[in-house]
Amino acid sequence: MYNPNSSSAQSTRNPAYRRWDAPAVRSASSTGGNYDATLRPDDPYIHKANRQSFNKQQAIEQLTRYTTTWRDLNQNKQIEISYNFLNEKGLGFNDYQKQEARRSIQSWGDVAKLDFTENGAPAEGRLTFRITDTIRSADGTYPYGQYKDSFSGDTRYNPRHVNRHTFTHEIGHSLGLSHPGTYDGLADDNKRVYAQDSKAHTVMSYFGAQNSGKAINGTPIAPMMDDISAIQHKYGANYQTRRENNTYGFNSNTGRDYYSLRNPQDAANFCVWDGAGNDTLDVSGYHTNQVINLRAGSFSDVGNGKGNVSIARNCLIENAIGGSGHDVMIGNEADNRLTGGAGADRMRGGGGADSFVYNYASDSTPANPDVIMDFTSGTDKVDLRGLERRTKAQFKPVKAFSGRIGDAIVGFNPQTQRHFIAIDLTGNRTADFLVTSTQVIRPQDVLVN
């Protein structure tokens, strides 16, 4: 086994790729035997929408078909926007409503080169908030066209429609995004022309996630995948956002409520955008069978959802932590660390030098062993250091169990056609921990303390 702290240890990791548009992955044929969920498409549900499917460029064009935009007049490669809250006929925003609006503003500034200032001096763009009972729900006005006017950037809200989702939607209009279809004020299904016109893809849609074949609890409160692509097309991507090592989901350190999960009852509903760092999608608090996909432009099934968490295009998330169910974990081209947790997990690292991490004996048992689908000996690693520390055993490779606690067999089972690592943690000459692989694993591929 391999001790990375030894003097002979040589790092085989390559520099992590930072950004790309992930190529599509073809799903395994259901007629060719057992379906391999680690090969599922990045959006496995879109075919249920019974509409033509739009690619990235088509979705951008649909959301930006009105070409008005705030312009970078001082050419500093970002747009300065001044915003303020107005009172109309005694209808003003309370402190909570203002804070919700600020959070919506922040969510747009996180993904694009937009710099918002409250009550600032006249700037390159303007944004106003007002409550009025003269409209039915809410509306937002596009940026200036050829000539300046006094209405561009205005957003208005009926008192019954002052909420986070509506703030984010109307701010999208004030920045130049349109609805995905030609509807306005009424969800007319005849005007929903493409499969991705739903809240699973864009906060600008009137239609629920089920219209794109997905299952999401609630409505999005921050930009979704196509919103992020469209607003970055207009103003440029903000790669200064969260450049440190960040965690999304449980144990989040992002400072964003929509990226933060605290208990299994919390509903995940977000698209991840991240600027740099070594980052983690943590869904460890859920007990359901999940599919966690780290590929840029992909959708994951998190908690009880289907396609409810996505990774933005041109965004790199390196690591994933699963829950206690039987999870499927799909890596990308970076050096991924995949921690399946309890349950019989199926994992595919993809390209890069990947690590499959085990911290507890319950992470992979003889009754419910994990399967690593694409292990590359000499490049990938099985990291048992956490498990070794917690069991206080010293793992030692052997050909057969001797009754010593920590005996570890790295071998091949001709009956199952699986390579495996089996460890005796109790000294009873049987495996208490077992992880399997479709490809060969050698003792030097295993990390121990």
C-alpha positions as CSV (number, residue, x, y, z in Angstrom):
1,M,0.0,0.0,0.0
2,Y,1.0,3.6,-0.6
3,N,1.9,6.1,2.1
4,P,1.9,9.6,0.6
5,N,4.1,10.8,3.5
6,S,7.0,8.5,2.8
7,S,10.2,9.8,1.2
8,S,9.6,7.8,-1.9
9,A,6.1,9.1,-2.5
10,Q,5.8,10.9,-5.9
11,S,2.8,13.0,-6.7
12,T,1.1,11.8,-9.9
13,R,-1.6,14.6,-10.0
14,N,-1.9,16.8,-13.0
15,P,-2.8,20.5,-12.8
16,A,-6.6,20.7,-12.4
17,Y,-8.5,21.9,-15.4
18,R,-10.3,25.1,-14.5
19,R,-13.1,25.8,-17.0
20,W,-14.7,24.1,-20.0
21,D,-17.9,23.2,-21.7
22,A,-18.2,19.5,-20.9
23,P,-18.8,17.3,-23.9
24,A,-21.9,15.1,-23.9
25,V,-21.8,11.6,-22.6
26,R,-23.8,8.9,-24.3
27,S,-25.9,6.7,-22.0
28,A,-25.3,3.0,-21.9
29,S,-27.9,1.0,-23.9
30,S,-30.6,-0.6,-21.8
31,T,-30.5,-3.5,-24.2
32,G,-26.9,-4.4,-23.5
33,G,-27.3,-5.7,-20.0
34,N,-27.4,-3.8,-16.7
35,Y,-27.8,0.0,-17.1
36,D,-24.8,1.9,-15.9
37,A,-26.1,5.1,-14.4
38,T,-22.6,6.6,-14.2
39,L,-22.9,7.0,-18.0
40,R,-26.2,8.8,-18.0
41,P,-26.5,12.0,-20.1
42,D,-25.9,15.4,-18.5
43,D,-29.6,16.0,-18.7
44,P,-31.4,12.6,-18.7
45,Y,-34.9,14.1,-18.3
46,I,-35.2,16.6,-21.1
47,H,-36.6,14.1,-23.6
48,K,-39.8,13.9,-21.4
49,A,-40.5,17.6,-22.3
50,N,-41.9,16.7,-25.8
51,R,-40.4,19.8,-27.2
52,Q,-37.4,20.6,-29.3
53,S,-34.3,20.8,-27.2
54,F,-32.1,23.9,-27.3
55,N,-28.4,23.9,-26.9
56,K,-26.4,26.5,-25.0
57,Q,-26.2,29.0,-27.8
58,Q,-29.9,28.7,-28.7
59,A,-30.9,29.1,-25.1
60,I,-28.7,32.3,-24.8
61,E,-30.3,33.7,-28.0
62,Q,-33.8,33.0,-26.7
63,L,-33.1,34.8,-23.4
64,T,-31.3,37.7,-25.0
65,R,-33.4,38.3,-28.1
66,Y,-34.1,41.8,-27.0
67,T,-30.6,43.3,-27.4
68,T,-30.8,46.3,-25.0
69,T,-28.1,46.2,-22.4
70,W,-26.3,48.4,-20.0
71,R,-23.0,49.6,-21.6
72,D,-19.5,49.8,-20.1
73,L,-19.1,53.5,-20.7
74,N,-15.8,53.8,-18.8
75,Q,-14.5,50.6,-20.3
76,N,-13.3,49.1,-17.0
77,K,-14.8,45.7,-18.0
78,Q,-17.7,45.8,-15.6
79,I,-21.0,47.5,-15.4
80,E,-21.7,49.9,-12.5
81,I,-25.4,49.9,-11.5
82,S,-27.0,52.2,-8.9
83,Y,-30.2,50.9,-7.3
84,N,-32.7,52.3,-4.8
85,F,-36.0,51.5,-3.1
86,L,-38.9,53.9,-3.8
87,N,-42.1,54.7,-1.9
88,E,-45.3,55.1,-3.9
89,K,-48.5,56.3,-2.2
90,G,-47.2,55.0,1.2
91,L,-46.4,51.6,-0.2
92,G,-42.7,51.0,0.8
93,F,-40.5,48.0,1.4
94,N,-39.9,46.7,5.0
95,D,-36.4,45.7,6.1
96,Y,-36.9,42.0,5.4
97,Q,-38.1,42.7,1.8
98,K,-35.2,45.0,1.2
99,Q,-32.8,42.4,2.4
100,E,-34.4,39.8,0.1
101,A,-34.0,42.2,-2.8
102,R,-30.3,42.7,-2.0
103,R,-29.8,39.0,-1.9
104,S,-31.3,38.7,-5.4
105,I,-29.1,41.5,-6.6
106,Q,-26.1,39.7,-5.1
107,S,-27.0,36.5,-6.9
108,W,-26.7,38.3,-10.3
109,G,-23.5,40.1,-9.4
110,D,-22.0,36.8,-8.3
111,V,-22.2,35.3,-11.8
112,A,-21.6,38.3,-14.1
113,K,-19.4,41.4,-14.2
114,L,-22.0,43.7,-12.5
115,D,-21.2,46.0,-9.6
116,F,-24.3,47.2,-7.7
117,T,-24.3,50.2,-5.3
118,E,-27.4,51.1,-3.2
119,N,-28.3,54.7,-3.4
120,G,-25.3,55.4,-5.5
121,A,-24.6,58.3,-7.8
122,P,-25.8,58.1,-11.4
123,A,-24.0,55.2,-13.0
124,E,-23.9,53.1,-16.2
125,G,-27.0,51.3,-15.2
126,R,-30.0,52.0,-12.9
127,L,-32.4,49.7,-11.0
128,T,-35.3,50.8,-9.0
129,F,-37.7,48.9,-6.8
130,R,-41.3,50.1,-6.1
131,I,-44.4,48.5,-4.6
132,T,-47.7,49.5,-6.3
133,D,-51.2,48.2,-6.3
134,T,-51.8,49.3,-9.9
135,I,-50.3,46.1,-11.4
136,R,-51.5,42.5,-11.0
137,S,-48.2,40.9,-10.1
138,A,-44.8,42.4,-11.0
139,D,-42.9,43.7,-14.0
140,G,-39.4,44.8,-15.0
141,T,-38.2,47.2,-17.6
142,Y,-35.3,46.5,-20.0
143,P,-32.1,48.7,-20.0
144,Y,-31.8,51.7,-22.3
145,G,-32.2,51.3,-26.0
146,Q,-30.7,53.8,-28.4
147,Y,-31.9,56.7,-26.2
148,K,-32.1,57.2,-22.5
149,D,-35.5,57.2,-20.8
150,S,-36.7,57.5,-17.2
151,F,-38.2,54.0,-17.0
152,S,-35.3,51.7,-17.9
153,G,-34.3,49.5,-15.0
154,D,-37.6,50.0,-13.1
155,T,-39.1,47.0,-11.3
156,R,-42.5,47.1,-9.8
157,Y,-44.3,44.7,-7.4
158,N,-47.9,44.2,-6.3
159,P,-47.9,44.0,-2.5
160,R,-48.8,40.3,-2.8
161,H,-45.9,39.5,-5.0
162,V,-42.9,40.8,-3.1
163,N,-40.8,37.7,-2.7
164,R,-37.3,36.5,-3.6
165,H,-38.2,34.5,-6.7
166,T,-40.0,37.5,-8.2
167,F,-37.2,39.9,-7.3
168,T,-34.6,37.7,-9.1
169,H,-36.9,37.4,-12.1
170,E,-37.6,41.1,-12.5
171,I,-34.0,42.1,-11.9
172,G,-33.3,39.7,-14.8
173,H,-35.5,41.8,-17.0
174,S,-33.8,45.0,-15.8
175,L,-30.5,43.5,-16.9
176,G,-31.8,42.7,-20.4
177,L,-33.1,39.1,-20.1
178,S,-36.5,38.2,-21.6
179,H,-38.9,35.3,-21.0
180,P,-37.9,32.1,-22.8
181,G,-41.1,32.4,-24.8
182,T,-43.2,35.2,-26.2
183,Y,-45.7,35.0,-23.3
184,D,-46.0,37.9,-20.9
185,G,-48.2,37.9,-17.8
186,L,-49.8,34.5,-18.6
187,A,-48.2,31.1,-18.8
188,D,-49.4,30.2,-22.4
189,D,-48.2,26.6,-23.1
190,N,-48.6,27.3,-26.9
191,K,-45.8,29.8,-26.6
192,R,-43.4,27.5,-24.8
193,V,-41.4,26.5,-27.8
194,Y,-38.5,24.5,-26.4
195,A,-37.8,21.9,-23.8
196,Q,-35.6,23.9,-21.5
197,D,-38.3,26.6,-20.9
198,S,-38.9,25.8,-17.3
199,K,-37.7,26.9,-13.9
200,A,-35.3,24.1,-13.7
201,H,-33.2,25.9,-16.4
202,T,-34.1,29.6,-16.0
203,V,-35.6,31.8,-13.4
204,M,-37.1,33.8,-16.3
205,S,-39.6,31.0,-17.1
206,Y,-43.2,30.9,-16.1
207,F,-43.3,27.1,-16.2
208,G,-42.5,24.5,-13.5
209,A,-39.6,22.1,-13.6
210,Q,-41.9,19.2,-14.5
211,N,-42.2,20.8,-18.0
212,S,-38.6,19.9,-18.5
213,G,-39.1,16.4,-17.1
214,K,-37.6,17.3,-13.7
215,A,-38.8,17.3,-10.1
216,I,-37.9,20.4,-8.0
217,N,-39.5,21.4,-4.7
218,G,-40.2,25.1,-4.8
219,T,-39.1,27.8,-7.1
220,P,-35.6,29.1,-7.8
221,I,-34.4,32.2,-6.0
222,A,-31.2,32.7,-7.9
223,P,-30.1,32.4,-11.5
224,M,-30.2,28.9,-13.0
225,M,-28.0,27.4,-15.7
226,D,-29.4,29.2,-18.8
227,D,-29.7,32.5,-16.9
228,I,-26.0,32.3,-15.9
229,S,-25.0,31.5,-19.5
230,A,-27.2,34.4,-20.9
231,I,-26.1,37.1,-18.4
232,Q,-22.5,36.1,-18.9
233,H,-22.9,36.4,-22.6
234,K,-24.1,40.0,-22.1
235,Y,-21.7,41.2,-19.4
236,G,-19.0,38.6,-19.0
237,A,-18.4,35.9,-16.4
238,N,-17.4,36.9,-12.9
239,Y,-14.5,34.6,-12.0
240,Q,-13.7,36.6,-8.9
241,T,-16.7,34.9,-7.1
242,R,-15.7,32.4,-4.5
243,R,-12.1,31.9,-5.5
244,E,-11.3,30.1,-2.3
245,N,-12.1,26.4,-1.5
246,N,-15.9,26.3,-1.2
247,T,-18.5,23.8,-0.2
248,Y,-22.0,23.8,-1.7
249,G,-24.9,22.0,0.0
250,F,-24.3,20.7,3.5
251,N,-21.5,22.3,5.5
252,S,-21.6,25.2,3.1
253,N,-19.2,28.1,3.5
254,T,-20.5,30.1,0.5
255,G,-22.5,32.7,2.5
256,R,-25.5,32.1,0.1
257,D,-28.7,30.7,1.5
258,Y,-29.6,29.0,-1.7
259,Y,-26.3,27.0,-1.7
260,S,-26.7,26.0,2.0
261,L,-28.4,22.9,3.3
262,R,-28.8,22.2,7.0
263,N,-31.1,19.1,7.4
264,P,-32.6,16.4,5.3
265,Q,-35.9,18.3,5.0
266,D,-34.2,21.2,3.2
267,A,-35.0,21.2,-0.5
268,A,-32.0,21.6,-2.8
269,N,-32.8,23.9,-5.8
270,F,-29.7,25.6,-7.3
271,C,-27.2,25.9,-10.1
272,V,-23.5,26.2,-8.9
273,W,-21.3,29.0,-10.1
274,D,-17.8,29.2,-8.8
275,G,-14.7,31.2,-9.8
276,A,-11.8,29.1,-8.6
277,G,-10.4,27.0,-5.7
278,N,-10.8,23.4,-4.9
279,D,-14.5,23.0,-4.4
280,T,-17.0,20.4,-3.1
281,L,-20.7,19.5,-3.7
282,D,-21.8,18.0,-0.3
283,V,-25.1,16.2,-0.2
284,S,-24.2,14.0,2.8
285,G,-27.3,14.9,4.8
286,Y,-29.7,13.1,2.6
287,H,-30.7,9.4,3.0
288,T,-32.2,8.9,-0.5
289,N,-30.5,7.3,-3.5
290,Q,-29.0,10.2,-5.3
291,V,-27.1,10.9,-8.6
292,I,-24.3,13.4,-8.1
293,N,-22.8,14.7,-11.4
294,L,-19.8,17.1,-11.3
295,R,-19.7,17.7,-15.1
296,A,-20.1,21.3,-16.2
297,G,-23.6,21.7,-17.7
298,S,-25.0,18.6,-15.9
299,F,-28.0,18.0,-13.7
300,S,-28.0,15.9,-10.5
301,D,-30.7,14.2,-8.5
302,V,-30.2,15.5,-4.9
303,G,-32.4,14.6,-2.0
304,N,-35.9,13.8,-3.3
305,G,-35.4,15.9,-6.4
306,K,-34.8,14.9,-10.0
307,G,-32.5,17.3,-11.9
308,N,-32.8,19.8,-9.1
309,V,-29.1,20.7,-8.7
310,S,-26.9,21.7,-11.7
311,I,-23.3,22.8,-12.4
312,A,-23.1,25.9,-14.6
313,R,-21.4,25.7,-17.9
314,N,-17.7,26.6,-17.7
315,C,-17.6,25.9,-14.0
316,L,-15.4,23.4,-12.3
317,I,-16.3,21.6,-9.0
318,E,-13.7,19.1,-8.1
319,N,-15.2,17.0,-5.2
320,A,-18.4,15.3,-4.2
321,I,-19.7,13.8,-0.9
322,G,-22.6,11.5,-1.1
323,G,-25.3,10.6,1.5
324,S,-26.3,7.3,3.1
325,G,-28.3,6.0,0.2
326,H,-27.1,4.0,-2.8
327,D,-25.6,6.9,-4.7
328,V,-24.3,7.3,-8.2
329,M,-21.3,9.7,-8.5
330,I,-20.0,11.0,-11.7
331,G,-16.7,12.9,-11.9
332,N,-15.3,15.3,-14.6
333,E,-11.9,15.9,-16.2
334,A,-10.3,17.3,-13.0
335,D,-8.6,15.4,-10.2
336,N,-11.8,14.5,-8.3
337,R,-12.2,13.3,-4.7
338,L,-15.4,11.2,-4.5
339,T,-16.7,10.2,-1.1
340,G,-19.7,8.0,-1.4
341,G,-20.6,7.6,2.2
342,A,-22.8,4.7,3.4
343,G,-24.7,2.6,0.9
344,A,-23.8,0.7,-2.2
345,D,-22.5,3.5,-4.3
346,R,-21.4,3.4,-8.0
347,M,-18.7,5.8,-8.9
348,R,-17.0,6.9,-12.1
349,G,-14.2,9.4,-11.8
350,G,-13.8,10.4,-15.4
351,G,-10.5,11.9,-16.6
352,G,-7.9,13.2,-14.2
353,A,-6.2,11.5,-11.2
354,D,-9.2,10.7,-9.0
355,S,-9.4,9.6,-5.4
356,F,-12.1,7.4,-4.0
357,V,-12.3,8.2,-0.3
358,Y,-13.4,6.0,2.6
359,N,-13.7,7.3,6.2
360,Y,-15.9,4.7,7.9
361,A,-16.3,0.9,7.7
362,S,-20.0,1.5,6.8
363,D,-19.0,3.4,3.7
364,S,-18.6,0.1,1.8
365,T,-19.5,-3.3,3.3
366,P,-19.6,-6.8,2.0
367,A,-23.4,-6.6,2.1
368,N,-23.4,-3.3,0.2
369,P,-20.1,-2.8,-1.5
370,D,-19.3,0.2,-3.7
371,V,-18.3,-0.3,-7.3
372,I,-15.6,1.9,-8.9
373,M,-16.4,1.8,-12.7
374,D,-13.3,3.3,-14.3
375,F,-10.3,2.9,-11.9
376,T,-6.9,3.6,-13.6
377,S,-4.1,1.9,-11.8
378,G,-1.1,4.1,-11.3
379,T,-3.2,7.2,-11.7
380,D,-6.2,6.9,-9.5
381,K,-6.2,6.2,-5.7
382,V,-8.3,4.5,-3.1
383,D,-7.9,6.7,-0.1
384,L,-8.3,4.7,3.2
385,R,-6.4,7.1,5.5
386,G,-9.6,8.3,7.2
387,L,-10.8,4.7,7.7
388,E,-7.5,3.7,9.1
389,R,-7.4,6.6,11.6
390,R,-11.0,5.9,12.8
391,T,-10.5,2.2,13.3
392,K,-7.0,2.7,14.8
393,A,-5.8,-0.2,12.8
394,Q,-2.7,-0.4,10.7
395,F,-3.6,-1.7,7.3
396,K,-1.2,-4.3,5.8
397,P,-1.5,-6.0,2.5
398,V,-1.8,-9.8,2.8
399,K,-2.7,-12.7,0.5
400,A,-5.0,-14.3,3.1
401,F,-6.5,-13.1,6.4
402,S,-4.4,-14.2,9.4
403,G,-6.6,-13.0,12.3
404,R,-4.7,-9.8,12.6
405,I,-6.7,-6.6,12.7
406,G,-5.9,-4.5,9.6
407,D,-5.2,-7.4,7.2
408,A,-6.0,-6.1,3.7
409,I,-6.4,-8.2,0.6
410,V,-6.2,-6.5,-2.8
411,G,-7.3,-9.1,-5.3
412,F,-9.7,-10.3,-8.0
413,N,-12.9,-12.4,-7.6
414,P,-13.4,-14.6,-10.7
415,Q,-17.0,-15.3,-9.7
416,T,-18.1,-11.6,-9.6
417,Q,-15.4,-10.5,-12.2
418,R,-14.6,-7.7,-9.8
419,H,-11.3,-6.5,-8.4
420,F,-11.5,-5.6,-4.8
421,I,-10.0,-4.4,-1.5
422,A,-11.2,-6.4,1.5
423,I,-10.1,-5.5,5.1
424,D,-10.5,-7.4,8.3
425,L,-11.3,-4.8,11.0
426,T,-12.1,-7.2,13.9
427,G,-9.5,-10.0,13.6
428,N,-12.1,-12.7,12.8
429,R,-10.6,-13.6,9.4
430,T,-13.5,-12.1,7.5
431,A,-13.9,-8.9,5.6
432,D,-15.6,-6.1,7.4
433,F,-14.9,-3.5,4.7
434,L,-15.1,-4.3,1.0
435,V,-14.9,-2.0,-2.1
436,T,-15.0,-3.4,-5.6
437,S,-13.8,-2.2,-9.0
438,T,-14.4,-3.2,-12.6
439,Q,-10.7,-2.4,-13.3
440,V,-7.5,-3.6,-11.6
441,I,-6.5,-2.1,-8.3
442,R,-2.9,-2.7,-7.1
443,P,-1.6,-2.3,-3.5
444,Q,0.4,0.8,-4.5
445,D,-2.9,2.4,-5.6
446,V,-4.2,2.4,-2.0
447,L,-3.4,5.4,0.3
448,V,-2.8,4.6,4.0
449,N,-1.2,6.6,6.8
